[in-house]
Amino acid sequence: MTITGIVTAILIGIVVGVLGRLVLPGKQPIGMLVTVLVGIVAAFIGTALARAMGIPTATNGIDWLELLVQVVVAAVGVAIVAAATGKRRTGLLRR
């Protein structure tokens, strides 16, 4: 992968992370930096999954199906991270 490809993947990852967070209902108790990092990882994983499923990923334009796979992976990733790092309430009156 070239430097341009890596920079593009990071930029797409930022968008994918934010879209993944918007797709989830409710409020996620994680910061935007974590969301962006999950999106970047989801962009790489989503591309690999799209290739494994036979979706063309090297076309002259926007690969909508690949983007859809990336957003779904990002939504799952954000949900997992939010559940794992969610605010835990302790004490007698757990509100």
TIMARBA-24198 format. One record per residue (C-alpha): residue in one letter; z, x, y. Coordinates in Angstrom, 1 decimal. Example, Ala and Ser with C-alpha at 12.3 -4.5 7.8 and 13.67 -1.06 7.14 Angstrom:
2
+------+--------+--------+--------+
: type :      z :      x :      y :
+------+--------+--------+--------+
:    A :    7.8 :   12.3 :   -4.5 :
:    S :    7.1 :   13.7 :   -1.1 :
+------+--------+--------+--------+
//
This chain:
95
+------+--------+--------+--------+
: type :      z :      x :      y :
+------+--------+--------+--------+
:    M :    0.0 :    0.0 :    0.0 :
:    T :   -0.9 :    1.3 :    3.4 :
:    I :    1.3 :    1.5 :    6.5 :
:    T :   -0.7 :   -1.4 :    8.0 :
:    G :    0.0 :   -3.5 :    4.8 :
:    I :    3.7 :   -2.7 :    5.0 :
:    V :    4.0 :   -3.7 :    8.7 :
:    T :    2.0 :   -6.8 :    8.0 :
:    A :    4.2 :   -7.7 :    5.1 :
:    I :    7.3 :   -7.3 :    7.3 :
:    L :    5.9 :   -9.5 :   10.0 :
:    I :    4.8 :  -12.1 :    7.5 :
:    G :    8.3 :  -11.8 :    5.9 :
:    I :   10.0 :  -12.6 :    9.2 :
:    V :    7.9 :  -15.8 :    9.5 :
:    V :    8.4 :  -16.7 :    5.8 :
:    G :   12.2 :  -16.2 :    6.1 :
:    V :   12.4 :  -18.5 :    9.1 :
:    L :   10.2 :  -21.1 :    7.4 :
:    G :   12.2 :  -20.9 :    4.2 :
:    R :   15.4 :  -21.5 :    6.2 :
:    L :   13.8 :  -24.5 :    8.0 :
:    V :   12.8 :  -26.1 :    4.7 :
:    L :   16.3 :  -26.2 :    3.4 :
:    P :   18.4 :  -29.2 :    4.5 :
:    G :   21.7 :  -28.7 :    6.3 :
:    K :   23.1 :  -25.7 :    7.9 :
:    Q :   23.2 :  -22.3 :    6.2 :
:    P :   26.2 :  -20.1 :    7.0 :
:    I :   24.2 :  -16.9 :    7.3 :
:    G :   22.8 :  -15.0 :   10.2 :
:    M :   19.2 :  -14.6 :   11.3 :
:    L :   19.1 :  -11.0 :   10.3 :
:    V :   20.0 :  -11.9 :    6.7 :
:    T :   17.4 :  -14.7 :    6.9 :
:    V :   14.7 :  -12.2 :    8.0 :
:    L :   15.7 :   -9.7 :    5.3 :
:    V :   15.5 :  -12.4 :    2.7 :
:    G :   12.1 :  -13.4 :    4.1 :
:    I :   10.8 :   -9.8 :    3.8 :
:    V :   11.9 :   -9.6 :    0.2 :
:    A :   10.5 :  -13.0 :   -0.5 :
:    A :    7.1 :  -12.0 :    1.0 :
:    F :    6.8 :   -9.1 :   -1.5 :
:    I :    8.1 :  -11.2 :   -4.5 :
:    G :    6.0 :  -14.2 :   -3.5 :
:    T :    2.8 :  -12.1 :   -3.4 :
:    A :    3.6 :  -10.7 :   -6.8 :
:    L :    4.2 :  -14.2 :   -8.2 :
:    A :    1.0 :  -15.5 :   -6.6 :
:    R :   -0.9 :  -12.6 :   -8.2 :
:    A :    0.8 :  -13.3 :  -11.6 :
:    M :   -0.2 :  -17.0 :  -11.3 :
:    G :   -3.8 :  -16.1 :  -10.6 :
:    I :   -3.8 :  -17.1 :   -7.0 :
:    P :   -6.2 :  -14.9 :   -5.0 :
:    T :   -4.3 :  -12.8 :   -2.5 :
:    A :   -7.0 :  -10.6 :   -1.0 :
:    T :   -9.2 :  -13.0 :    0.9 :
:    N :  -10.8 :  -13.0 :    4.4 :
:    G :   -8.3 :  -15.2 :    6.1 :
:    I :   -5.0 :  -16.9 :    5.6 :
:    D :   -4.0 :  -17.3 :    2.0 :
:    W :   -2.4 :  -20.7 :    2.2 :
:    L :   -1.3 :  -20.9 :   -1.5 :
:    E :    0.2 :  -17.4 :   -1.4 :
:    L :    2.0 :  -18.4 :    1.8 :
:    L :    3.3 :  -21.5 :    0.1 :
:    V :    4.7 :  -19.5 :   -2.8 :
:    Q :    6.3 :  -17.0 :   -0.4 :
:    V :    8.0 :  -19.9 :    1.6 :
:    V :    9.3 :  -21.4 :   -1.7 :
:    V :   10.7 :  -18.1 :   -2.8 :
:    A :   12.3 :  -17.6 :    0.7 :
:    A :   13.9 :  -21.0 :    0.6 :
:    V :   15.4 :  -20.3 :   -2.9 :
:    G :   16.5 :  -16.9 :   -1.6 :
:    V :   18.1 :  -18.3 :    1.5 :
:    A :   19.9 :  -20.9 :   -0.6 :
:    I :   21.2 :  -18.3 :   -3.0 :
:    V :   22.4 :  -16.0 :   -0.3 :
:    A :   24.0 :  -18.9 :    1.7 :
:    A :   25.8 :  -20.1 :   -1.5 :
:    A :   26.9 :  -16.6 :   -2.3 :
:    T :   28.2 :  -15.6 :    1.1 :
:    G :   29.2 :  -19.0 :    2.4 :
:    K :   32.5 :  -19.4 :    4.2 :
:    R :   35.2 :  -19.9 :    1.6 :
:    R :   38.1 :  -22.1 :    2.7 :
:    T :   41.4 :  -21.1 :    1.4 :
:    G :   44.9 :  -22.5 :    1.9 :
:    L :   46.7 :  -25.7 :    1.0 :
:    L :   44.5 :  -28.1 :    2.9 :
:    R :   41.0 :  -26.9 :    2.1 :
:    R :   39.1 :  -28.9 :    4.7 :
+------+--------+--------+--------+
//
